[in-house]
Amino acid sequence: MMSTLTPHDHGGDDAIAAELRRVVESACLDRHEGERVLATVLFTDIVGSTERAVALGDRRWARLLAGHNAMVRAQLARFGGREVDTAGDGFFASFDTPGAAVGCAQAIVEAVRLLGLEIRTALHAGECQLVDGKIAGIAVHTGARLVRHAGAGEVLVSGTVRDLVAGSGLRFDCRGSARLRGLPDDVRLFALAA
């Protein structure tokens, strides 16, 4: 038999409202945590940073790194990138389009040279999982692994990025394929041509 609530039964109303809130919040969390977005990820890394830090000392290195960070952030803003994270001397950023990401990577390489720094950059594109408002997943791991294969001053992209910017006028040199640690398949590598 179904129970009925009377207007004076506030305890029942509170319990029902609490249960409705729990169901709605749970549905929202499930939807957002399961959401996937297509993104291009950019990773940067300063070449020889440890040696440079030792040579300069902590104070001078901190000033140089602050200048680097300001230049990277200025280019991210210019090209519509979103800073996701920084670790030591590297950046992790995301973009809605691969063309903007490639342009940003190239601009960052050129900008930090004004500080006497060389960086390596790598880009990959794929579906990413949204976790706590940040992107994560295999595409992110792939991009992070790619940066280790980039040379000083190089904008290295996966075959996925190269294919997505076809027709843009950007030119790339083939760098072969690489097995990236922890990933099952080789990834085709391409360097942005000068």
Secondary structure as the mmCIF struct_conf table of DSSP 4:
data_model
#
loop_
_struct_conf.conf_type_id
_struct_conf.id
_struct_conf.beg_label_comp_id
_struct_conf.beg_label_asym_id
_struct_conf.beg_label_seq_id
_struct_conf.end_label_comp_id
_struct_conf.end_label_asym_id
_struct_conf.end_label_seq_id
TURN_TY1_P TURN_TY1_P1 PRO A 7 HIS A 8
HELX_RH_AL_P HELX_RH_AL_P1 HIS A 10 GLU A 33
TURN_TY1_P TURN_TY1_P2 GLY A 34 GLY A 34
STRN STRN1 ARG A 36 ILE A 46
TURN_TY1_P TURN_TY1_P3 VAL A 47 GLY A 48
HELX_RH_AL_P HELX_RH_AL_P2 SER A 49 LEU A 56
HELX_RH_AL_P HELX_RH_AL_P3 ASP A 58 PHE A 79
TURN_TY1_P TURN_TY1_P4 GLY A 80 GLY A 80
STRN STRN2 ARG A 82 ALA A 87
TURN_TY1_P TURN_TY1_P5 GLY A 88 ASP A 89
STRN STRN3 GLY A 90 PHE A 95
BEND BEND1 ASP A 96 THR A 97
HELX_RH_AL_P HELX_RH_AL_P4 PRO A 98 ARG A 113
TURN_TY1_P TURN_TY1_P6 LEU A 114 GLY A 116
STRN STRN4 ILE A 119 VAL A 131
TURN_TY1_P TURN_TY1_P7 ASP A 132 GLY A 133
STRN STRN5 LYS A 134 ALA A 136
BEND BEND2 GLY A 137 GLY A 137
HELX_RH_AL_P HELX_RH_AL_P5 ILE A 138 LEU A 146
HELX_RH_3T_P HELX_RH_3T_P1 VAL A 147 HIS A 149
HELX_LH_PP_P HELX_LH_PP_P1 ALA A 150 GLY A 151
TURN_TY1_P TURN_TY1_P8 ALA A 152 GLY A 153
STRN STRN6 VAL A 155 SER A 158
HELX_RH_AL_P HELX_RH_AL_P6 GLY A 159 LEU A 164
TURN_TY1_P TURN_TY1_P9 VAL A 165 GLY A 167
BEND BEND3 SER A 168 GLY A 169
STRN STRN7 PHE A 172 ARG A 179
HELX_LH_PP_P HELX_LH_PP_P2 LEU A 180 LEU A 180
TURN_TY1_P TURN_TY1_P10 ARG A 181 GLY A 182
BEND BEND4 PRO A 184 ASP A 185
STRN STRN8 ASP A 186 LEU A 192
#
